[in-house]
Amino acid sequence: VTQIDLPNARSGVLGLEQILQGIDGLEFTHLSSRDVVRHEIVQRIVNAYERSAPGV
C-alpha cells in the first residue's frame, strides 16, 4: 500500500489480508503499474510511487 491519505498513515487496509486469510470465497489480487491503464502522466506517477517504495 503506497497511497494512504489518513493522519499518521494509519489504515485498516494494511493488515486486512493477513486477518482475513483463510476465509472461503475470499481472495486478494495484487496489482502493479503494469495493470494500470490510465493517462500517460498518471502511469508515470504510479511508476514513481513504486520506485520510491520498493517491496510495498
ZAMIVO-593119 format. One record per atom (N, C-alpha, C): chain; residue in one letter; residue number from 1; z, x, y. Coordinates in Angstrom, 3 decimals. Example, Ala and Ser with C-alpha at 12.3 -4.5 7.8 and 13.67 -1.06 7.14 Angstrom:
<pts>
A|a|1|7.800|13.190|-5.690
A|a|1|7.800|12.300|-4.500
A|a|1|7.800|13.200|-3.300
A|s|2|7.080|12.850|-2.250
A|s|2|7.140|13.670|-1.060
A|s|2|7.870|12.900|0.030
</pts>
This chain:
<pts>
A|v|1|0.000|0.860|-1.167
A|v|1|0.000|0.000|0.000
A|v|1|0.000|0.899|1.220
A|t|2|-1.038|0.814|2.009
A|t|2|-1.143|1.687|3.174
A|t|2|-1.033|0.938|4.492
A|q|3|-1.053|-0.367|4.460
A|q|3|-1.051|-1.125|5.703
A|q|3|0.093|-2.131|5.702
A|i|4|1.222|-1.714|6.265
A|i|4|2.391|-2.588|6.376
A|i|4|2.706|-2.720|7.857
A|d|5|2.716|-3.933|8.369
A|d|5|2.969|-4.131|9.794
A|d|5|4.354|-4.717|10.064
A|l|6|5.241|-4.633|9.089
A|l|6|6.596|-5.148|9.256
A|l|6|7.505|-4.069|9.829
A|p|7|8.583|-4.452|10.527
A|p|7|9.519|-3.470|11.060
A|p|7|10.067|-2.574|9.950
A|n|8|10.200|-1.304|10.229
A|n|8|10.750|-0.318|9.293
A|n|8|9.916|-0.198|8.026
A|a|9|8.676|-0.645|8.052
A|a|9|7.758|-0.558|6.908
A|a|9|8.353|-1.162|5.638
A|r|10|9.136|-2.210|5.763
A|r|10|9.736|-2.868|4.598
A|r|10|8.836|-4.016|4.169
A|s|11|8.452|-3.993|2.923
A|s|11|7.571|-5.033|2.404
A|s|11|7.976|-5.386|0.990
A|g|12|8.025|-6.666|0.683
A|g|12|8.334|-7.098|-0.669
A|g|12|7.207|-6.805|-1.644
A|v|13|6.047|-6.459|-1.125
A|v|13|4.894|-6.178|-1.973
A|v|13|5.059|-4.848|-2.709
A|l|14|5.786|-3.903|-2.120
A|l|14|5.869|-2.561|-2.684
A|l|14|6.403|-2.523|-4.104
A|g|15|7.401|-3.306|-4.450
A|g|15|7.952|-3.303|-5.800
A|g|15|7.511|-4.484|-6.637
A|l|16|6.637|-5.272|-6.088
A|l|16|6.219|-6.517|-6.724
A|l|16|5.626|-6.326|-8.112
A|e|17|4.725|-5.389|-8.264
A|e|17|4.067|-5.202|-9.557
A|e|17|5.070|-4.790|-10.627
A|q|18|5.982|-3.916|-10.284
A|q|18|6.986|-3.476|-11.258
A|q|18|7.893|-4.636|-11.670
A|i|19|8.285|-5.456|-10.730
A|i|19|9.173|-6.583|-11.009
A|i|19|8.485|-7.630|-11.884
A|l|20|7.215|-7.877|-11.626
A|l|20|6.506|-8.962|-12.300
A|l|20|5.743|-8.530|-13.547
A|q|21|5.738|-7.243|-13.859
A|q|21|5.000|-6.793|-15.049
A|q|21|5.572|-7.458|-16.290
A|g|22|4.709|-7.759|-17.216
A|g|22|5.132|-8.377|-18.462
A|g|22|5.092|-9.891|-18.465
A|i|23|4.799|-10.503|-17.327
A|i|23|4.683|-11.958|-17.279
A|i|23|3.297|-12.335|-17.789
A|d|24|3.262|-13.114|-18.880
A|d|24|1.991|-13.537|-19.460
A|d|24|1.149|-14.287|-18.436
A|g|25|-0.129|-13.957|-18.386
A|g|25|-1.053|-14.632|-17.490
A|g|25|-1.118|-14.041|-16.098
A|l|26|-0.316|-13.012|-15.824
A|l|26|-0.300|-12.393|-14.502
A|l|26|-0.830|-10.975|-14.610
A|e|27|-1.834|-10.662|-13.810
A|e|27|-2.424|-9.330|-13.816
A|e|27|-2.593|-8.837|-12.388
A|f|28|-2.666|-7.527|-12.236
A|f|28|-2.862|-6.905|-10.932
A|f|28|-4.164|-6.125|-10.942
A|t|29|-4.858|-6.152|-9.832
A|t|29|-6.088|-5.392|-9.670
A|t|29|-5.908|-4.460|-8.487
A|h|30|-6.191|-3.188|-8.702
A|h|30|-6.071|-2.194|-7.637
A|h|30|-7.464|-1.887|-7.100
A|l|31|-7.627|-2.021|-5.796
A|l|31|-8.913|-1.795|-5.153
A|l|31|-8.890|-0.482|-4.378
A|s|32|-10.051|0.085|-4.189
A|s|32|-10.182|1.290|-3.370
A|s|32|-11.244|1.024|-2.307
A|s|33|-11.523|2.024|-1.498
A|s|33|-12.528|1.850|-0.447
A|s|33|-13.902|1.548|-1.030
A|r|34|-14.156|1.953|-2.262
A|r|34|-15.448|1.663|-2.901
A|r|34|-15.616|0.167|-3.150
A|d|35|-14.517|-0.580|-3.177
A|d|35|-14.572|-2.021|-3.413
A|d|35|-14.714|-2.819|-2.119
A|v|36|-14.556|-2.162|-0.993
A|v|36|-14.567|-2.844|0.296
A|v|36|-15.997|-2.912|0.824
A|v|37|-16.465|-4.132|1.095
A|v|37|-17.792|-4.326|1.661
A|v|37|-17.593|-4.977|3.025
A|r|38|-17.685|-4.158|4.046
A|r|38|-17.458|-4.622|5.413
A|r|38|-18.406|-3.880|6.342
A|h|39|-18.229|-4.132|7.608
A|h|39|-18.987|-3.392|8.613
A|h|39|-18.705|-1.902|8.439
A|e|40|-19.685|-1.067|8.732
A|e|40|-19.561|0.376|8.522
A|e|40|-18.329|0.969|9.201
A|i|41|-17.996|0.531|10.406
A|i|41|-16.841|1.096|11.113
A|i|41|-15.542|0.747|10.392
A|v|42|-15.467|-0.454|9.825
A|v|42|-14.274|-0.842|9.067
A|v|42|-14.165|0.015|7.815
A|q|43|-15.275|0.301|7.166
A|q|43|-15.271|1.170|5.992
A|q|43|-14.747|2.556|6.358
A|r|44|-15.138|3.065|7.512
A|r|44|-14.640|4.378|7.960
A|r|44|-13.129|4.348|8.170
A|i|45|-12.634|3.245|8.704
A|i|45|-11.189|3.104|8.927
A|i|45|-10.452|3.087|7.598
A|v|46|-10.950|2.329|6.629
A|v|46|-10.333|2.279|5.302
A|v|46|-10.329|3.670|4.681
A|n|47|-11.430|4.396|4.803
A|n|47|-11.500|5.757|4.270
A|n|47|-10.476|6.667|4.934
A|a|48|-10.299|6.537|6.231
A|a|48|-9.323|7.357|6.949
A|a|48|-7.911|7.083|6.451
A|y|49|-7.575|5.816|6.207
A|y|49|-6.260|5.476|5.663
A|y|49|-6.064|6.113|4.296
A|e|50|-7.074|6.055|3.459
A|e|50|-6.956|6.638|2.118
A|e|50|-6.779|8.151|2.184
A|r|51|-7.465|8.814|3.104
A|r|51|-7.313|10.267|3.242
A|r|51|-5.929|10.640|3.753
A|s|52|-5.350|9.808|4.604
A|s|52|-4.052|10.132|5.197
A|s|52|-2.891|9.866|4.257
A|a|53|-3.101|9.054|3.228
A|a|53|-2.023|8.703|2.295
A|a|53|-2.532|8.774|0.862
A|p|54|-2.897|9.975|0.391
A|p|54|-3.419|10.073|-0.979
A|p|54|-2.385|9.641|-2.012
A|g|55|-2.855|8.948|-3.015
A|g|55|-1.971|8.511|-4.091
A|g|55|-1.203|7.247|-3.806
A|v|56|-1.422|6.659|-2.642
A|v|56|-0.704|5.432|-2.290
A|v|56|-1.521|4.247|-2.697
</pts>
